[in-house]
Amino acid sequence: MLAQRLRAARKAQGLTQEDLAERVSTTKATISNYENNHSTPSNEMLMNLATVLHISIDWLLGRTDENIFYAPAVPAQRRSLDELLQEKIEDPDDYFFLDGYLDASAEEKKEIRRYWYNLKKQWKEHKVKESRPPSLFEITEDLKKRD
């Protein structure tokens, strides 16, 4: 039971035997022995494995059939905020705006929100449906060319 569940939990976290061994301070061979039922981890090792794999010891030992996988505190592969923003935001202008907003101070953010609220209010009052100022991307590219 432990062998199969250990392997399943490791794979669910996207870890190799070597990755898991490194995180619990042991060898790949030891992890392989656990997963092939050739040896049994100590209580201390069980706690380490459960912590690293974000599972309960009870589930790992087969004491419960509830497949409890806790959300990892830190993802296995960290990605930068820039990478996530670029992946989720298709329009470069939106990316530059959001990136700048996130870097702004609290006072600057307050001013940006106030400005945006007033701009939207004016558009509504004057029934403006579309406005096309130069994009932030275009402005940034122009500034790069000047430097």
N, C-alpha and C positions, 0 to 999 in steps of 0.2 A: 504494500500500500504506500509506504513512505517513498519508495523508489519511483513509482509512477507519478506521484503527486509532486515530488521534488522536480522531476524532469518537466512536468507540465507547467509548474509555476516559473521555473527558469525560462522556459521558452516563451511563456506569456509576457515576461519582462523583456524579451528580446536579447537575452544574455547567452553567451556560449558557456561551456563548462569552465573554460579558462577565465572568462570575465567574472563568473560567480566565485571561482576559487580565489581570485585576487581580492574581491570585495570582502570575503570572509577569512582572509589570511590563511589559506591552505593551498593545496596543489590541485591541479586538474585531475590527477590520478585519484585523489581522495574523493572528489565530486563524482567522478566516474564510478568509483566503488559504491558510493551511496546510491547512485541511480541504477546500478546493476545488482543491487541487493547483496553485494559482497562484504559490506561492512555497515555499521550503524553509527550515526553521529552521536557525539556526547550531548549532554543536556545544554552545555554552553554553546556548542556548535548548532544545535537545533534553534536556540534563541537567535543566534547570528543569522542563520539561514532565513528564519521567519521574518526578521527585521529587514534584511536586504531584499527579500522577495515580496514584502508587504502582504504576508499571509499570516494566518493564526497557526500556532503550534498544534492546536487541536485538529485543524483540518489536515495539516501536514502528516500527522500521525494516524489519521483515519478515525479520530474520536467523534467527528461530526462530518456529515455529508454536505453541509453548507459550504459551497465553494466560495470562501471569503477571500477576496483579493482586495487589499486596501490600496487606495490611490497612492502612488508614490509621492513622497515629499519633494523629490527632485527627479525630473524625467531622466531616463537613461541617456538620451541624447539632448543636450542643451542646445537651444537655438537662440540666436540673439533677437532682440526686439526688432531690429532692422530687418532681419530675414523674415520674421513673421509678418511684419507690416507689408513688405514687398510681395509676399505670397498672397495676402488677403486683399490688397488694394491694387486694382488693375490700372487705375488712372494715375499717372505720375504726379499730377497736380495734387491729388488727394493725399498721396504719400508725403510730398514736400510740406503740405499744410499741416497734416497730422504730426509729422516728425517735428516740425517747428513748434507746434502747440505743446507737445509733450516735453520739449526742452525749455519751455517758457517758465518764468517765475509765476508764483501765485497771482501777483498783481498784474502781470502781463496777460495771464489767462483770463482774469476778470475783465480786463480791457477788451480782449479779443471777443469774448462772449457778449459784452455790451455792444460793441461795434456790430457784430453779426445780428444781434436782436434788432438794433436800429435799422440796419440795412434791409432785413426781411420785412420790417414794418413799413419802410418806404416803398419797397417793391409792391407790397400788398395795397397800400394806399393809392399808388399810381398805376396799379394793375400791370406791372411789368412781368411778363411771362418768361423772358429770357434775356440774359445779358452776357456778352462775350468779351470780357477784358482779356488782356494778354495772360496766358497761363503762367503759373508759378514755374513750371518746367521751362517755358520759353524765356522767362525773365532770368532764371538761373543760368541757362545756356548762354544768353547774351552777356551776362556778367563774367562768365568763364572766358568768353572770347575776348573781352576787354582786358583781362589780366594777363 
